[in-house]
Amino acid sequence: MLICTPEDVEQITGKTKFKAQLRALRQMGIPHMARSTDGSPLVAVAVVEAMLGVKVASRGTSTPQLRTPSALRGSGHAATQKG
């Protein structure tokens, strides 16, 4: 699970202080937790993306691509070759 960066949380809430961010997230109805070590908010990227309908940030990872049987045809893949 990807967690929003502190910068993401600041951009989403418009707040810089952890307590203010937590309050804003609660008011916005965004599920979150507070870190036990420093009280900073933890917000799952997927939750924010689903609620806001936008991609939060690019983390340099590509979206997994499903290779359907039709995509495999002609690729030389052993599972698609008929003997």
Buried (B, 14 or more C-beta within 10 A) or exposed (E): EBBBBEEBBBEBBEBEEBEBBBBBBEEEEBEBEBEEEEEEBBBBBEBBBEEEEEEBBEEEEEEEEEEEEEEBEEEEEEEEEEE
